[in-house]
Amino acid sequence: MRPEDDGQASWVAGDASVLAALINDTPPRPHTLVEVIAIADGINHSVLTEAEFTNAIGRLAAAGLVEADAGTDRYQPTDAGAALRKRWRHGPSGWIQAIPPQLGKIGVPQDAVWCLPSGIYDRAVQEYLARMTEITKSNRSR
């Protein structure tokens, strides 16, 4: 959360990149946590921290843009969230020009507590990084 001059919260880059990861596919589909981490890294060139991810999911869910269930490892946009994909143009980097302004039009985000079971996020990041290491090794051997 970044306080503005009026003391209200504003949407942050983590919120936008999590939403962008979830609406990346056309049509949007459910993703696992590992997939969300991978897609967000691919579009934002940074692995989200657990706090960035959980804060974003809480805010996006409170806004009615995503549904998240850690128990079944399913993260997906709602119809309202998927509708924001329509303005995303110019390939993968176009998300930064499309998603944050649309979040701003929704209004001030509502912080909502959303948590993952202990260790789940770290294991997902490790799985993602292991996959990336294997892909890199495979590409080097070609």
PyMOL commands that set and color helices and strands:
alter all, ss='L'
color gray80, all
select helices_A, chain A and resi 13-22+33-44+50-62+79-87+92-106+120-140
alter helices_A, ss='H'
color red, helices_A
select strands_A, chain A and resi 66-69+74-77
alter strands_A, ss='S'
color yellow, strands_A
deselect
rebuild
show_as cartoon
